[in-house]
């Protein structure tokens, strides 16, 4: 999952539409891929891998 730039969290959460998220796989650390990672991990309870 690409967590996008910071402050994109409402759009990401809306697109997930309640789907369970148990893990988030990070392939690389560019800001446009991890910008909302911390928020998404906290909101979903997922483990960042």
Phi and psi restraints in degrees (range 20) as a CNS / XPLOR table:
assign (resid 1 and name C) (resid 2 and name N)
       (resid 2 and name CA) (resid 2 and name C) 1.0 -88.7 20.0 2
assign (resid 2 and name N) (resid 2 and name CA)
       (resid 2 and name C) (resid 3 and name N) 1.0 116.4 20.0 2
assign (resid 2 and name C) (resid 3 and name N)
       (resid 3 and name CA) (resid 3 and name C) 1.0 -86.5 20.0 2
assign (resid 3 and name N) (resid 3 and name CA)
       (resid 3 and name C) (resid 4 and name N) 1.0 4.6 20.0 2
assign (resid 3 and name C) (resid 4 and name N)
       (resid 4 and name CA) (resid 4 and name C) 1.0 66.6 20.0 2
assign (resid 4 and name N) (resid 4 and name CA)
       (resid 4 and name C) (resid 5 and name N) 1.0 -171.7 20.0 2
assign (resid 4 and name C) (resid 5 and name N)
       (resid 5 and name CA) (resid 5 and name C) 1.0 -72.7 20.0 2
assign (resid 5 and name N) (resid 5 and name CA)
       (resid 5 and name C) (resid 6 and name N) 1.0 162.5 20.0 2
assign (resid 5 and name C) (resid 6 and name N)
       (resid 6 and name CA) (resid 6 and name C) 1.0 -57.0 20.0 2
assign (resid 6 and name N) (resid 6 and name CA)
       (resid 6 and name C) (resid 7 and name N) 1.0 152.8 20.0 2
assign (resid 6 and name C) (resid 7 and name N)
       (resid 7 and name CA) (resid 7 and name C) 1.0 69.3 20.0 2
assign (resid 7 and name N) (resid 7 and name CA)
       (resid 7 and name C) (resid 8 and name N) 1.0 19.3 20.0 2
assign (resid 7 and name C) (resid 8 and name N)
       (resid 8 and name CA) (resid 8 and name C) 1.0 -101.6 20.0 2
assign (resid 8 and name N) (resid 8 and name CA)
       (resid 8 and name C) (resid 9 and name N) 1.0 9.5 20.0 2
assign (resid 8 and name C) (resid 9 and name N)
       (resid 9 and name CA) (resid 9 and name C) 1.0 -59.8 20.0 2
assign (resid 9 and name N) (resid 9 and name CA)
       (resid 9 and name C) (resid 10 and name N) 1.0 -42.1 20.0 2
assign (resid 9 and name C) (resid 10 and name N)
       (resid 10 and name CA) (resid 10 and name C) 1.0 -60.0 20.0 2
assign (resid 10 and name N) (resid 10 and name CA)
       (resid 10 and name C) (resid 11 and name N) 1.0 -39.6 20.0 2
assign (resid 10 and name C) (resid 11 and name N)
       (resid 11 and name CA) (resid 11 and name C) 1.0 -67.4 20.0 2
assign (resid 11 and name N) (resid 11 and name CA)
       (resid 11 and name C) (resid 12 and name N) 1.0 -40.4 20.0 2
assign (resid 11 and name C) (resid 12 and name N)
       (resid 12 and name CA) (resid 12 and name C) 1.0 -63.8 20.0 2
assign (resid 12 and name N) (resid 12 and name CA)
       (resid 12 and name C) (resid 13 and name N) 1.0 -48.0 20.0 2
assign (resid 12 and name C) (resid 13 and name N)
       (resid 13 and name CA) (resid 13 and name C) 1.0 -61.9 20.0 2
assign (resid 13 and name N) (resid 13 and name CA)
       (resid 13 and name C) (resid 14 and name N) 1.0 -39.2 20.0 2
assign (resid 13 and name C) (resid 14 and name N)
       (resid 14 and name CA) (resid 14 and name C) 1.0 -62.4 20.0 2
assign (resid 14 and name N) (resid 14 and name CA)
       (resid 14 and name C) (resid 15 and name N) 1.0 -42.9 20.0 2
assign (resid 14 and name C) (resid 15 and name N)
       (resid 15 and name CA) (resid 15 and name C) 1.0 -67.1 20.0 2
assign (resid 15 and name N) (resid 15 and name CA)
       (resid 15 and name C) (resid 16 and name N) 1.0 -30.7 20.0 2
assign (resid 15 and name C) (resid 16 and name N)
       (resid 16 and name CA) (resid 16 and name C) 1.0 -69.7 20.0 2
assign (resid 16 and name N) (resid 16 and name CA)
       (resid 16 and name C) (resid 17 and name N) 1.0 -26.3 20.0 2
assign (resid 16 and name C) (resid 17 and name N)
       (resid 17 and name CA) (resid 17 and name C) 1.0 46.7 20.0 2
assign (resid 17 and name N) (resid 17 and name CA)
       (resid 17 and name C) (resid 18 and name N) 1.0 44.4 20.0 2
assign (resid 17 and name C) (resid 18 and name N)
       (resid 18 and name CA) (resid 18 and name C) 1.0 81.6 20.0 2
assign (resid 18 and name N) (resid 18 and name CA)
       (resid 18 and name C) (resid 19 and name N) 1.0 2.5 20.0 2
assign (resid 18 and name C) (resid 19 and name N)
       (resid 19 and name CA) (resid 19 and name C) 1.0 -64.5 20.0 2
assign (resid 19 and name N) (resid 19 and name CA)
       (resid 19 and name C) (resid 20 and name N) 1.0 138.3 20.0 2
assign (resid 19 and name C) (resid 20 and name N)
       (resid 20 and name CA) (resid 20 and name C) 1.0 -68.0 20.0 2
assign (resid 20 and name N) (resid 20 and name CA)
       (resid 20 and name C) (resid 21 and name N) 1.0 138.3 20.0 2
assign (resid 20 and name C) (resid 21 and name N)
       (resid 21 and name CA) (resid 21 and name C) 1.0 -121.6 20.0 2
assign (resid 21 and name N) (resid 21 and name CA)
       (resid 21 and name C) (resid 22 and name N) 1.0 113.6 20.0 2
assign (resid 21 and name C) (resid 22 and name N)
       (resid 22 and name CA) (resid 22 and name C) 1.0 -104.0 20.0 2
assign (resid 22 and name N) (resid 22 and name CA)
       (resid 22 and name C) (resid 23 and name N) 1.0 -27.5 20.0 2
assign (resid 22 and name C) (resid 23 and name N)
       (resid 23 and name CA) (resid 23 and name C) 1.0 -143.2 20.0 2
assign (resid 23 and name N) (resid 23 and name CA)
       (resid 23 and name C) (resid 24 and name N) 1.0 150.7 20.0 2
assign (resid 23 and name C) (resid 24 and name N)
       (resid 24 and name CA) (resid 24 and name C) 1.0 -125.6 20.0 2
assign (resid 24 and name N) (resid 24 and name CA)
       (resid 24 and name C) (resid 25 and name N) 1.0 116.9 20.0 2
assign (resid 24 and name C) (resid 25 and name N)
       (resid 25 and name CA) (resid 25 and name C) 1.0 -91.8 20.0 2
assign (resid 25 and name N) (resid 25 and name CA)
       (resid 25 and name C) (resid 26 and name N) 1.0 123.8 20.0 2
assign (resid 25 and name C) (resid 26 and name N)
       (resid 26 and name CA) (resid 26 and name C) 1.0 -101.0 20.0 2
assign (resid 26 and name N) (resid 26 and name CA)
       (resid 26 and name C) (resid 27 and name N) 1.0 120.6 20.0 2
assign (resid 26 and name C) (resid 27 and name N)
       (resid 27 and name CA) (resid 27 and name C) 1.0 -92.6 20.0 2
assign (resid 27 and name N) (resid 27 and name CA)
       (resid 27 and name C) (resid 28 and name N) 1.0 -29.3 20.0 2
assign (resid 27 and name C) (resid 28 and name N)
       (resid 28 and name CA) (resid 28 and name C) 1.0 -163.6 20.0 2
assign (resid 28 and name N) (resid 28 and name CA)
       (resid 28 and name C) (resid 29 and name N) 1.0 164.2 20.0 2
assign (resid 28 and name C) (resid 29 and name N)
       (resid 29 and name CA) (resid 29 and name C) 1.0 -103.0 20.0 2
assign (resid 29 and name N) (resid 29 and name CA)
       (resid 29 and name C) (resid 30 and name N) 1.0 33.9 20.0 2
assign (resid 29 and name C) (resid 30 and name N)
       (resid 30 and name CA) (resid 30 and name C) 1.0 -70.8 20.0 2
assign (resid 30 and name N) (resid 30 and name CA)
       (resid 30 and name C) (resid 31 and name N) 1.0 141.5 20.0 2
assign (resid 30 and name C) (resid 31 and name N)
       (resid 31 and name CA) (resid 31 and name C) 1.0 -59.1 20.0 2
assign (resid 31 and name N) (resid 31 and name CA)
       (resid 31 and name C) (resid 32 and name N) 1.0 -29.2 20.0 2
assign (resid 31 and name C) (resid 32 and name N)
       (resid 32 and name CA) (resid 32 and name C) 1.0 -76.2 20.0 2
assign (resid 32 and name N) (resid 32 and name CA)
       (resid 32 and name C) (resid 33 and name N) 1.0 -2.3 20.0 2
assign (resid 32 and name C) (resid 33 and name N)
       (resid 33 and name CA) (resid 33 and name C) 1.0 -112.1 20.0 2
assign (resid 33 and name N) (resid 33 and name CA)
       (resid 33 and name C) (resid 34 and name N) 1.0 -22.7 20.0 2
assign (resid 33 and name C) (resid 34 and name N)
       (resid 34 and name CA) (resid 34 and name C) 1.0 -120.9 20.0 2
assign (resid 34 and name N) (resid 34 and name CA)
       (resid 34 and name C) (resid 35 and name N) 1.0 7.0 20.0 2
assign (resid 34 and name C) (resid 35 and name N)
       (resid 35 and name CA) (resid 35 and name C) 1.0 -56.3 20.0 2
assign (resid 35 and name N) (resid 35 and name CA)
       (resid 35 and name C) (resid 36 and name N) 1.0 -33.0 20.0 2
assign (resid 35 and name C) (resid 36 and name N)
       (resid 36 and name CA) (resid 36 and name C) 1.0 -113.6 20.0 2
assign (resid 36 and name N) (resid 36 and name CA)
       (resid 36 and name C) (resid 37 and name N) 1.0 16.9 20.0 2
assign (resid 36 and name C) (resid 37 and name N)
       (resid 37 and name CA) (resid 37 and name C) 1.0 -59.3 20.0 2
assign (resid 37 and name N) (resid 37 and name CA)
       (resid 37 and name C) (resid 38 and name N) 1.0 -51.5 20.0 2
assign (resid 37 and name C) (resid 38 and name N)
       (resid 38 and name CA) (resid 38 and name C) 1.0 -59.3 20.0 2
assign (resid 38 and name N) (resid 38 and name CA)
       (resid 38 and name C) (resid 39 and name N) 1.0 -44.7 20.0 2
assign (resid 38 and name C) (resid 39 and name N)
       (resid 39 and name CA) (resid 39 and name C) 1.0 -63.1 20.0 2
assign (resid 39 and name N) (resid 39 and name CA)
       (resid 39 and name C) (resid 40 and name N) 1.0 -46.6 20.0 2
assign (resid 39 and name C) (resid 40 and name N)
       (resid 40 and name CA) (resid 40 and name C) 1.0 -64.6 20.0 2
assign (resid 40 and name N) (resid 40 and name CA)
       (resid 40 and name C) (resid 41 and name N) 1.0 -40.7 20.0 2
assign (resid 40 and name C) (resid 41 and name N)
       (resid 41 and name CA) (resid 41 and name C) 1.0 -63.6 20.0 2
assign (resid 41 and name N) (resid 41 and name CA)
       (resid 41 and name C) (resid 42 and name N) 1.0 -43.0 20.0 2
assign (resid 41 and name C) (resid 42 and name N)
       (resid 42 and name CA) (resid 42 and name C) 1.0 -66.5 20.0 2
assign (resid 42 and name N) (resid 42 and name CA)
       (resid 42 and name C) (resid 43 and name N) 1.0 -46.4 20.0 2
assign (resid 42 and name C) (resid 43 and name N)
       (resid 43 and name CA) (resid 43 and name C) 1.0 -63.5 20.0 2
assign (resid 43 and name N) (resid 43 and name CA)
       (resid 43 and name C) (resid 44 and name N) 1.0 -40.4 20.0 2
assign (resid 43 and name C) (resid 44 and name N)
       (resid 44 and name CA) (resid 44 and name C) 1.0 -91.7 20.0 2
assign (resid 44 and name N) (resid 44 and name CA)
       (resid 44 and name C) (resid 45 and name N) 1.0 -19.4 20.0 2
assign (resid 44 and name C) (resid 45 and name N)
       (resid 45 and name CA) (resid 45 and name C) 1.0 79.2 20.0 2
assign (resid 45 and name N) (resid 45 and name CA)
       (resid 45 and name C) (resid 46 and name N) 1.0 10.5 20.0 2
assign (resid 45 and name C) (resid 46 and name N)
       (resid 46 and name CA) (resid 46 and name C) 1.0 -75.3 20.0 2
assign (resid 46 and name N) (resid 46 and name CA)
       (resid 46 and name C) (resid 47 and name N) 1.0 155.2 20.0 2
assign (resid 46 and name C) (resid 47 and name N)
       (resid 47 and name CA) (resid 47 and name C) 1.0 -93.7 20.0 2
assign (resid 47 and name N) (resid 47 and name CA)
       (resid 47 and name C) (resid 48 and name N) 1.0 130.3 20.0 2
assign (resid 47 and name C) (resid 48 and name N)
       (resid 48 and name CA) (resid 48 and name C) 1.0 -81.8 20.0 2
assign (resid 48 and name N) (resid 48 and name CA)
       (resid 48 and name C) (resid 49 and name N) 1.0 126.3 20.0 2
